[in-house]
Amino acid sequence: MGCISKHYLNEYTILGVWKIEEDIETLLGMVDLDIIDKKKYKGFASTSRKLEFLSVRALLAELLGKDARIVYNKNNKPFLRDGSRFISISHSNKLTAILLSSNEKVGIDLEYMSTNISRIAFKFINRKEKITRDPDKRVYHLYLHWCAKEALYKICDKEGISIKKNITIEPFDVKESGEIQGSVKTKKINDSFDLFYTRYDNYTIVWTKKNYDKR
C-alpha cells in the first residue's frame, strides 16, 4: 500500500501516513540505509519491529527524499540530521505516521483501537477530564485522550511529565474528526495547545503543532 496520505497542513508542515502491507524485502528495496541505520536495523529481533523501522524510512523518503536521515538523542527523541525540520513519529499495528515542520514544534500519536483501553483508563484520565458514557463512542473517546496526551508528551520533549497529572484535555464532543484543546503544566511548563484528530479505519490519530523560534 505504501503512502496513503501526504497532507500539507500549511506551507511549513507535512503529515504523512503509511500503511504497511509490504514484506521486509520490498521495504528494504525502497530505502537507502546508511551505516547507522543498518546497525540499528540489525538490532531488531522481531519482524514487526523491522517493518516499523523500514516503513518510517520509506515514508520519510516519500516526504523529503532518500537523503533525509533520522537521528536520536539520549531520550530516544527523533531529529532530522540536517536540522531542517522538527519531526514526530508514531506507529501502531499496520500504520506509520510522520509529522514534519520547518517552523513549528510537532507531536503526533496514532493507536490501533482495542476495547481493553477501558481497563487502564484510570492510569491516564484525571479528575478534570470528561469521558462520554455513550458505549458506541466511549472507546474512541478514551483513545483520543490517550493519543492527545502522547502527542503533547512528545512536543514537550517528554521530560518530567506525568501523562495523568500534568496533561489535561478539555471536555469535547466526539466526532470522526475535529479539534480539541489540551494543556501541560509542570514546574517548567505552563502552556496550552490546539490538537487535531481523525479516525482511519480502527485507528485514532492525533497531532499538534506550535510556533517555536529555533534560535
SULDA-V519969 format. One record per helix or strand. SS is the DSSP state (@ for helix, = for strand). FROM is the first residue (numbers start at 1). TO is the last residue. Records with the same first field share a line. If there is no record, write none. Layout:
SS->FROM-TO  FROM-TO
This chain:
=->2-8  13-19  70-72  78-80  86-92  95-101  104-112  167-169  178-185  190-200  203-211
@->24-28  35-42  47-64  115-123  138-155
